[in-house]
């Protein structure tokens, strides 16, 4: 597990109940991939222990990334603090996608 250096918030809403939680600096995350998609796992080990996993198939992940690009373009227009880290991560993703499979 890698440490979470910022914060993630999770909310799952059902008609009769809702689950909400946050994962901060005392939590970790892991990302794994398989033939169908990627799995993101968030895990809190301090206090109330909890874990969240989401598996996104690759076409949905592509749609999510496209949606994020549009949303972030407007949201980060004047944000010089987060932009370098996001650009570096996007460059790493692009390089991984261009790499020749083994």
N, C-alpha and C positions, 0 to 999 in steps of 0.2 A: 504494500500500500504506500502511496505517495502522500505526503502531508498536504492538507488543504491550506493554502496561504491566504485565502480570502474568505468567502462564505458562499454556501449554496443553500437555497430554500426550496423545500418540496411541499407540494399541496396536492392531495388526491381528494376529489369531491364525489361523493355518492349522493343519491337522492335523500337518504335519511341520516347521513353522517359525513364528516370530513376528517381527514388526517393531515396534519401540518407538522413540519419539523424543519430544523435548520442544522447545517453541518458547518462548523467553523474550524478554527485553528487546532482544536483537539480532536479532529477527525481526519480521516484519510480517504483517498479515492484510488480506484484502479480502473483501467480501460483494457479490455481484451477484445480480440477480433476472431471471427470464425468465417466459414464459407458464406454465411447468410448475412452477417452484419457485425456491429460492434456492441459491446455491453459496457455500460458505465455503472460502477458500483461505488456508492458513498457509504462509509461506515463510521459510526461514532463509537468510541470505546470508553469515553469518559462519561461519568454520570449515567444517565439512562442510555443503555446500549440499544442502538437501532441500526438498521441497514436498509438501503434502498438500491434496487437494481433496475435498470432500464435497458432493453435490447432493441436497437433500431436496425431494421433491415437497410441495406445500402441505398436503395432508391428513396426511401423515406429520409435517410440521413442526408442524401444529396438535396432533397427538397428543404430540409431543415437548414442546412448550410446556406442555401440560396436565400431563404427567408431571413436568416440572421444577417447576411450581408446587407440586405435592404434596410432592416431595422437598425443596424449598427451605424450605417452611413449617416443617418439623420441624428441618432442618439449621441454619437461620438464626434460630431462636427467640430466642436471646440475642445475636445478632451485630449490633451497631449500626454496625460499620465498613463492611461491604459493602452493607447494606440501602439507603442513599440512592442509590448509583450504580445498583443494580439497579432500584429504583423509578423513577428518572429514565428509564432505558432502556425499561422496560415502558410508561411513559407515552408516550414517543416512538413506540413500536410501535403502541400503541392509537390514537394520533392519525393515524398513517399509514394504518391500516386503515379509519378513519372518513372519511378524505379522499375527495372526489369524484374518480374517475378522469378523466384528461385526455382 
